[in-house]
Structure formats: C-alpha cells, structure tokens
Amino acid sequence: MKNTSQRARKLFLLLVAFLNFNAFSQNTFPGGIKDIVAAADNLQTKLPAEKVYLHTDKHNYSIGDTLWFKAYVLDAANLSSSEKSNLLFVELHDDSTEVIRRISIPINNGVGYAQIPLTKEIFHDGGYTLKAYTNWTQNFGIDYAFAKRFYMGSANKDSWLVNSNVRINKIDGKDQLLIDISLMDINKIPIGLRKVEVRIMEADRTLYNKTMETPLNGKLAIKYNLKQKRDAGNMRLEIWNLKKGADKVFLRIPLTINRAEKIDLQFLPEGGNLVVGLKSVVGFKAIAENGNGADVTGYIYDGKNNVICSFASLHKGMGVFEFTPKFGEKYIARLNTPKDSKTTFNLPEIASSGTVLNIENQELSDSLKLSINATNDIKASANPLYLIGSSRGIVCFAQSVNLKNSKTAMAKSLFPSGIVRFTLLNGHTPINERIAFIDHQDNLEIKVLSNKPSYGKRDSVSLEIEVKDKNGKPVMSSLSLAVTDNSQVKSDSLGNFGITTNLLFCNDLKGFVEEPGFYMNRKNKIAWLALDHLMLTQGWTGFDWKTVFTPIEQPKFDGIISKETRNLPSMTFPETKTLQLTPWFINGDNTTFNYAQNLNKFVDYERTSTGNMLKEVKITSKK
C-alpha cells in the first residue's frame, strides 16, 4: 500500500466539501444561546477531537500472513489532516484483551503506514481486535479509538475441516443442546475411526468432557442438557486429536445458541422519556443470546392486560411504535414471535412532567421536521428552553424554543454529512436528545481505470486512478490501494469496512453495529427507515454537556510525542465480550478455503525450498 501524494496537506479520500460550520455567528444569538454556543466553541477550540482510520489490505488473516495498513489521523470536525498528533499507536489484542503486538508509527500530514508480521511464534488461533489511537485520543476515551475485529487461524496439510450444526431441543421444559459435527481433512475426506476428546467449554469452565471415536463418515452427535444460567454467548466446542504420533490437531468451534427466552428487549423513547399524556415514538431493540439482533413481533399491554398496540422489528431486531401513556399506568410487552418466549418486558417509567422531542427525517427531503411537545406545567414555566443541533463537535444550529409554536423545519444544508445531535436544553441542563443522519451524497467519485480489458498470467498491470468531487472537478488526493485475489479474499461488497462508513457512521456510535454498510450504501428500500431506527436505539459518542459548561483545564494527554517519551503506557480497553468470530475451517466457503490452502502451500514452500538461496543481508546502520 503506497502513499501516492505525501505533499497533499489535506486528505480528501472522503469528501469534506469545505463545509461551512460558521452558519451561526455568536453575535446573532441573544443572551443564553450566545453563551451556550460560545461555551461549545471554546471546548472545540481547546479540545478538538481526532478520528483514526486504518485501511488494511484484507479483512481476515491467517497466521504466517502480514497485515499491511495505511493510517489516517484526521481532525474530527472537518476530516482534514490532524495537526495534534505525530505518533500513532497500533495494537493487536486477543480476546482476553492481552496486547500481543504493539507498534508506534510516525504520522506526517495526517498519514502513516506500516505492517505487522503475523508470525506463528507470537500469534495463536483465535479472535483478534486491531486497535489504533494517538496519545491525544486518550483525552476522550476508548470510544474514540479505531477498532476492527477479525479471526486469525492457521492451515497446514494436517488441518481438519468442520461442518457444524447447533440446535436446541425442548424436553420436559428443559433445553437440550444438540450438536452435529462432520470432520474432514484438508482434501475433504471424512476423518473416520479417529480417537478424539470432545469438550464443551464456557469461558474457562469445562461443562462436558468425553473421549469418543469417529465413525467412518467422520460424523459426531453430541447431546448436553443446557442449564438456564449458562452464558451461551461465551460457549464453544473443543475437539482434540488423540492419535499417537499424529500432528497435534485442536479445533475450537463457537457454539451459536439462541434461546427465545433469553432475548433481551430494550425500549428507548424518542428524546429520552415517556411523559403522561404526550404521544411518543418508542424505539426498541431485541438482542439474541449470541449478541446479534433478533427479529421479533409482540404487543404492548396496560395494567389491566388490555392490548395497547402491536410492534414488529424492521431490521436486525430494531423497530418503532407510537402510543400515548396514561397517568398511573404501567406498561409491559410480550413477544408473539419467537413463539417460545414467555418473558415479559417492562417499558420505562412514565414521567408526570416533561417534554417529548420528535424528528421526521425523510431521505429525499432537503429539510428536517422537528416538533417539541410539553406538559402544561412546562409550558407555563418561565424557564428558557434552547434547541441545539451539533455535528462533529461543532454547533451548527441553535434557537430559543417557543412551546406555543413548537414545530420547526431546518435545512439539512446547515449540517455536514454524518450524524447530527439535537439537544433540548433547560438553561444549561439537557432534558431531551435525539440523533439523526444527514447524507448529502457528497463523497468523492473514485474510478480505477485499466489499460486492458483482461490480463494474462504474470502480465503487467497499469492502472489509472481518477478522483473527482460530486461536481466532476478533479481533487488532489492521498490514497491507499489494496490488491487481493478475489478467489481467496472476500470483497467488502456491503462497504462495512470503508472509510466513509467508519468516519461518518461507526466512529460516532457506541457499541457494535451489525453490517453498517447496509445503512451507508443503501441498496434496500427499507435501509433509510432502518437507519433512523438505529439512530433511535444506538448510543453515540460526543462531548458531554457538563464538560461544555465546565472551565477547561490543560488536556491530560499531549499529542506531540518526542523520542524521549515514546514508551507511553497503552490505553486500557475492556475485555472483549462481543460476538464470537467463526474460524475459517467451520462451514467454510470456497473463497475462505482457497485462501487458507494457498497460504499453507506458501509456508510449506518456504520450509522445503531447495535451490540457490541468497545470503541474508543484515542492515546495521541507523536511519
């Protein structure tokens, strides 16, 4: 991956379009609003955030491979090259949060590049997280660090392949775990008449341990009575080859278990609160036992068991419904599907006084429609209310709120592409917040042009890269390009790992987002509506209003690192408790199998190659 324009001061791989954040001059705001905007601007001036993105050459790796990447360190407000940091820390964590590898690379004009050899002496089979952050990033916390998860495995001539099927069988109201396993060698021949040890593990606890022999067809059927309290999201099957004199074979197979009664259903009222007598939009998110979204349908009931309304998820377990809470009522939800769910879920407590914030964001409209409703005591109060719209840490919209005429429309052109955060303030206290997504379709148009329609084996390849803005004007760019074999490496067809998806979307949301490219590169009719549901149910990163109105002290961490202070303590990350990653050898497709098999051939060639080997050259001089 090569830097094609180091002299480029600004990074335009993602179109910034010279966004005008000065839509509101402080002089145009009377009294309280002027103070609020001034405080937010002061925070941005003294403590500007950074965003980090790593463009890796692939999205999955094998042991013995090399992880190549180019790094982009950008000012979070305008996505131009950051001036705050000159050094980037890149780490590889295993799923126990142990830092297996840590390097630091110099950053010049916001870019840097390096590689990490994934040697078998250091790395083992399992899930890994690639982390990247600057020392300046530590002023904002772990949500501002770049993170990318992948599975790293190894392949050789003695590797085994697995077809796995896991299901739950109900017997006398109890769950029985049924696991069907089919074992094959690297040539897809059944592993028959082989003595193996089989274990079912929950984290470090052994739940099941049995020695058995595989039949001629290499298939095993395992039964285990599953207790309710088991952490199914952290369970796995382990298989050890016990044949004497054979190479050690050890398989770790994640167990995907989704019990209907273990679904977690969360309700998130738009703006933050359910208020008596005020019609509310309520977002909800259903999460299955394995950590993924679960599609559900159900009903909302009042205290007398009357059906108030129904609900159904639209995408990845997320959806919305509307209803008006009544005084003194407590509401519950019951799932209709999945059928085996008997759990009831409580809706949030209902406030007797408050406000409700509603946003209508039509994809093709050039404006946002926003309304604020309040209880009578709030309407009669003399306390000033302010509506603030901010994006990338910059206040782009601000106005006083008149509850007698609480509907307003605002042009989307006031905000850059990305997530915008609306906050209703009572003085300096936030009482409602809602995020929405703005998409001006202003990303760069990048074309890779070939000089030939097709190429022969070992043919030379000449490419031209054309970069233009949405108006067709050429743009000076700093680019990175990865070339892979599509028979061995899956393409990111949804755009889940792209720079636009990361910087405008995932970077501003807390937690794990399933298939973010579905929302960013919308090819489905429901994608825009599903995106708004995500905005209702997913937490976001950004400044805390308490810090806005608190005098800013000297930042704790400095971005510019000297040679004497490069060995800084690393950022502390929590233990990985997200989805288990599926190894390449389980239910694999041809692309995954080809990659592992070809890497094995390459490693074997390195071990057995005979010929005129060049002498090793050791460089002893210093740069």
N, C-alpha and C positions, 0 to 999 in steps of 0.2 A: 504494500500500500504506500503510495508515494505522494508527497506533498507537491502539488503542481504549481503553487504560487505562494511562496513564503513572503513575498513582498506585499501581499494583499493585507491591508490594515484591518479591514472589516471582513467578517465571514458571512457570505451570502448563500451558503448552501441551502439555507432556509430563508425565504424572502422576508425581510424586515419592512420593506416598502416605506422606509423613512417615516415611521408612524409619528403623528403629532400628538404627544401627550400633554401639550400645553393648551388643550381645548378650554381650560378654565384658568384664567388668571386670578391670583389671590385677591387682586383689587376689586374683582367683580362680586366677591362674596361679602355680605354684611355679617357683622358680629360673629356668632358662634360658628357658622360654616367656615368663615375665613380662618378661624383658629384651628378647626379640625383639619382642613386641607394643609395649612402651614405645618401642623404637627406631623402629618403623614409625609409631606415632602421633606421635612427635616430628618425623619427616620430614614427615608430612602437615600438622602444625600450622605448621611453619616454611616449608614449600614446597608449599602447596596448588596443584594444577594447575587450569587453566581449559580449558573447551571452548568452541569458537566454531562457530556455525552461521549461514549466510546463507540466508534464504528469498528466492529470486529469483522474478521474475514468470513466467519461462519457463526452459526447459532448453536451448534453441538460439536463436541470434540471427543477424540479418543486419546488414551494415554500413549505417549510417543509422538503426538502431534505438536504443532506450535501454534499458539494463539497470537495472531497478529492484530494490531489495532492502531487506529489514529484517534487522538483525543481532541475534543473541542471544549474549551473553557470559556463560557460566554457570560456577559453581563445579563442578568435575568430580565431587566427592564426592556432593553431594546435588541437583545440577542446579537449584539456585536461582540467583538473580542474583548475579553475582560482585561482590565489593567491592574486588578487587585492581586493576582497570584502569578508566581513564576515557577511553581513546582506543583506537580500533581502526584498524589499517592494512589497507586493501583494495587489492589489486594485480591487474592483468591481465597475464599473461605469454604471449608467443607460444611456439611450440615450440622456439625457440632459447634459451629462458629469459631473453630480453630483457624487461625491465619496460616495457611500453608505456604503462601508466597506473597511477598510484599516488595514492590519496587517503587522508585520515585523517578519521574521523568521531567525534564525541563519543559516549560511552556513558553513559547515565543509567539507574540501576537495572537494569543488565544489557542494555539495549536501545538500538538506534540505527538510523537508516535514511538512505538516500541513493540516488543514481542516477548512472550513468556513461553519458554520450552516446557512442555508438559511431560517431564521425564518420569519413567516408571519408578525411579529411586525415591521420588518425592511424593508423587500422587497415587491415589488408590481409586478403585471403582466407587462411584457414588455421585451424589448431587453436590454441585458447587455454585457459589454465588460470586460473580465478578463485581467488585466494589471499586469506586473511584471518587475521590474527593480532594479538595485543596485544604490547606490549613485554615483559610478564611471560611470555608464551608462549615467548620466546626462552631462558628458563631451562631449557626441557625439550626443545628441538629441533624440527626440521621436521615430525616425526610428529604434533605437536600443533596444527599449523596446519590451518585449513579449506582444502579444495581441491575444485574442481569443474571438469571439462573439458567443452568444447563446441566445435563448429565454427562459425566466423563467415564468412559469404560475402556476396556482393552479386549483385543481379539487376537487369537492365535490358532494354530491348526487343531488344538485340543479344546477349543471353546465349544460350549453347548448352546443350542437354541431352545427357546421355550415358547409354547403356546399355552396361555393361561386363561382360565375362565373361573370367575368367583361369583357365587350367588348365595342367597340366604333362604333357608327352608324353615318354615314355622312348624314346630312340633309341640303340642300341648302349651301353646302360648310362648314357647321359648325359641330362641334363634339358634339354628344350627348352620354353621359355616360349611359350605361345600366348595371344595377347590379341586378342579380338574386340571391336571398338568400333563403336557405332552413334551417329552425330551427328545431332541435330535442333535446330531453332531453338526459340524460346520458344513458338511455336504448334504445336510437334511436327511440323514439316515437315522432311524429310531435308535435311541440308546436303550438296548434291551439287556436283560439279565445282568444288571449292574447294581451292586450293593450301594445304597445311599443312606445318609442320615438326613431326616427332614425335621425342621423346627418351625414353629410359629412363634414369632417374637413381637412383643410390644415394647418399643424402645429397647432397653437393655434387659427386659424380663423375658424369660423363656416360658411360654404358655403350653407348648406341645413339643414333644421330642420323641421321635420314633425312627428305628432303623428298619428299612424295607428293601426289597429287591424289585427292580423294574421288570415288567413282563416284556415279551418280545417286541411289542408295539411301542414301548417306551412311555406308556401312559400310567399316571398315578391318580388315584381318587382319595382325597383326604377329607375327613369329617371332624369338626370340632364344635362343641357346644359353646356358643359365644355369650358371655355374660354382658349384662346391660352396661356395666360401668367401664367396659374396655374402651380404650381410646383407638377407635378404628382408623382414624386418620394417621396413626403412627404405628400401624401393624404391617408386618412383612412375613414372607415365607423364605426360609433359607434351606438350601439343598447342598449337601457336601458329598463329593465322590469319595467312597471309601475303598476303592480298588487299590490293592497294593501295587507299588511300582509304577502307577499311572501318575501323570502330571496332576497337580492339585487343581480341582475344579470346585469353585464355590459360587453359587448363584444366590443373589439377593433379589427377591421378587416382591414389589409393593403389592399389598392387598387392598383393592378398591372395594370398600364396603359402604353401602348407603342404606341405612335402616330408616324407614319412613318416620318412625317415632323420634328419631334423632335430628330431624330437620330443625334448624334454628330460624325462626321468623321474626324479623325486626321491622318495626314501624317507625317511620320518620316523617312527621308532619312538615309540610312545606313552611319554611320560615322558622320552624323550631318548636311550635307549641300548638296544642289543641285548646281552643278557647270556647267557652259556653256561648251558644247562640251564633257563632260565626262559622259560615261554611268553609270547610278546609279541604285542601288536596293533601292526601296522605300517601307518601311513597312507602313501598315495602320491599324487602329483600329476603329471599329464602335461600339459606345456605345448607347444603347437604353435609353429610358426615365427613366426606372427603375434602371439604373446603371449597368445592365448586358451587355455583348457583344451581338451584333445583327448581324446575317448573312446578307450579302449584296452582290450585284453584281453591276457593273457600268462601265463607260467609262471615259477616260481622253481626254479632248478637248483642242486644242490650241486656240489662239485668233481669228482665222477665223472659228471656230466651226468645225474643222476637227477632226475626231477621231484619237487619237494617239495610244492608247492601251486600253485594257479592264482589269478589275480586278475582283476578286471574293474572298471572305473570305474563309479560310480553316476551322477554328475552333474558336468559341467564338468571332466572328466578326473581327478576325485578318487574315492578308494575306500579300502578297508582289506582286509587279510588277516591271518591268525594263523599262527604257526609257532614251533617251539622250536629255537633254534640249538644246534648241537653243537660241542664243543671241536675246534679245529683246522680247521674248515671255513670256506671262503669261498663266498659265495652270489652268484649272478648272476640277472638277469632278462632274458628275451627276450619281445618283443611278438609276439603272434599276429595281432592287428589293430591298426593298419592293416597290410595284407599286405606292403607294400614295405619295411617297416622291418627292417633287418638288424642294427641296433645292439644290443649287449649292455650292460647296466647293472649296475654293482656295488652290492650292498647295503652299508650301513655296516659298519665294523669291529665285530667282536664282542668285548665285554669279558669277561675271565675272572672278574671280580668286580664285583658291583654290585647294584642294586635295579631293580625294574620297578614302575611306578605305573599302575594301571588304574582307569578311571572308567566306570560304567554310568549313563547319564542318559536314562531313559525319559521321553517327553514328558508323559504323563498321570500319572506318579508324583509324589508330594509330597516325595520324598527322592532323594538321590544315593547310589549304592553305590560305595564306593571300596575297593580292595584294594592291598596292597603286598607284593611278594614279594622275597626277597633270597637271595643265595648264602650258604652255610654260614658263611664267614668273617665276613660282615657280621652274621649272626645271633649269632655268638659274641662279637662285639666289644662292648665296654662303652661305645662312643661313643653319646651320646644322639641320637635322631632326633626331629624335630618336623615335624608336618604343619600348614601354614598355608594358610588359604583367605582370599583378599583380593579385594575388588571396588571399583573406582573409587578405588584407593589406600588403602582402609580395611581393616584386618584384621577379618574377620567370624567366623572360625573358627580355633581353634588347639588342638592337643592333642599330648601325647607319644605316640610310636609304640611299640607292643609288637609286635615281629615274630613272636612266638609266636601272637598273635591279631590279625592284620594287616588284618582286614576290618572295615569300619565303614560305617554309614549315617548320613547327616546330613540334617536337614530343609532343604528349599530355602528355607523362610521365613527362614532365617538370612541370606540374601543378597538384595540388590535385583535387579530385572530388569536383565539385561545380562550381560556376560562376567565370570566368576569365575575366578581364577587360583589353582591349587593348587601349592604348593611343598613338597617334602620336603627338609628341612634336616638336614645333619650338623653339629651345632653351629651355626656361622654360615655354613656353606657349602651352597649349593643343589646337590642332586645329581639331582633329578627335578623337572620342571614339566609341567603339563597345564592347558589351559583348557577350560571348559565354558560353555554358555549357559543362563541362567535366564530363563524367561518366565512372569511371574505374570499375564499378560493384564490388567494394571492401567493401561493407557493411558486417557487421557480419552476420553469419548464426546462427539464434537463433531458437531452436526447443523446444517445450513444450511436454514432453513425459508423457503419463498417464500409471498408473499401471493396468488399466482395460479398456476393450473396451467400456463399458457402466456402468452407475451407477443407483442405485435405489433411491427412495425418502429418504432424510436425511442420505444418505450413506456417509462414509468418503471418501475424495478425496486426493490422493497422487500424486504429480506431480514432475517431474524432468526437470530442465531447462538446456539445453546444448548450450553452446556458443562457436563457432569456427570462425576463420578467413577464408578468401577465400581459403587458402591452407589446411584447415582442422585441423589446430592446435588449441588446447583449449586456451581460452582467459579469464583471470581474469576480472570479471565484477562487476559493481554496477548497479543493475537492479531495475525496478519497474514493478509491475504486477497488473492489474486491472481485477477483475472478475465480470461480469454482466450477467443478464438474457437476452438471445437473443430474447425472446418473448416480452420483454419490452423495450430493449435498442438496437437501430440500431448499427450494426457494421460499422466501418470505412473501408468499402471494398475497396475504392479507395486509402486509405492511405493519405487522405487530412490533417490529424492532427498528423501524425507520426513525430518522432524526426528527421529522415533523411530529410523529406520534409521541415520541419521548418528550420533546421540549414543550410542545403546546398542550399536551394532554396528560400523560402518565406522571410527568415531573411535578404537576400541580395537584395531584390526587394522592391521598394517603392509601396505603394498603395495596392489595393485589387486584389488578383489573384483568379479567379474562378476555382474551382476544381483543385488545384495544384497537387493532386495525379495522375491526368491524365497524366501529363508530367513526373513525377518522376517514377511512376510504370507503364511503358508503355506497355499496352495490345492492343493498337490500332495501325494499320500500319502507320497512319498519325501523331502519337504522337511526334516523333522526329522532323519532319518538323514543326509541330505546336509549339514545344518548341523553335525552332530557331526564329519563328515569334514573339513569346513572348519576346525573348531576344532583338529583334529589336524595340519593341514598349513599353516595360515597363521600367520605371526608376529604377535605382539601388542605393543602399546605399554604401558608401565607403568614403575614405579620399578625401578631396578637394586638388587639386594640389597647390592651393595658400597656404594652410597650410603646405604643404611639404617644400616649399622654404621660409617659414617664421620662424624665430627663435622661438623655443618652450619655452613658459613660464611655470611656475608652473601650473599644472592642477587645475582648479577651484574647482573640487569636489574630495574628498578623498574617497577611497573605504572602508577603515577600520574604522568602527564606534565604538566608545566607549559607555558605558552605559549612560554617561552624555549627549551624542549628538544624541541619537536615535530618538528623536522627530524632525526630519528634515522636512522642507517643501517638499510637494509632487511635483512630476514632473507635469507640466501643459500640458494637452492634448487638442486638438481642439475638437469642437463639432462633434459628430458622424453624418456624412452625407452620410453614405454608405447605402447598401441595407436594406430595411425593412425586419425584420425576421417574418416568418409565425408562429403564435401560434399553439399549439398542437391541439386545438379544430376545426381548419379550414381544411376541406378536408383531414382529418387525416387518416392514415392507421391503421391497427390493432396493430402494434407494439407500435406506439405512444399512442394510446387509452388505451392499456393494462397497460402501464406504469403509466399514469395519474390515471386510475381507481384503480390500486393496491395501489398507494400512498394514494389515498383517503381512501381506506379501512384501511390502516395502521394508518392514522391520526384519523379516527373515532374510531378505536380500542383503541388508546391511550386515547381518550376523555371518552369512555364509559366503559372501562375495570373495572370489579369488581373482587376482589379476594384478596389474601394476598399480598398487595403491601409492598415492603421493604421500610424502613425509608430512607430518603435522608441522604447521607453522605457528610458532608462539610469538605474539607481539608483546614486547616488554617495554617499549617506550610509552610515555604518557602523552595524552592529548594536549 
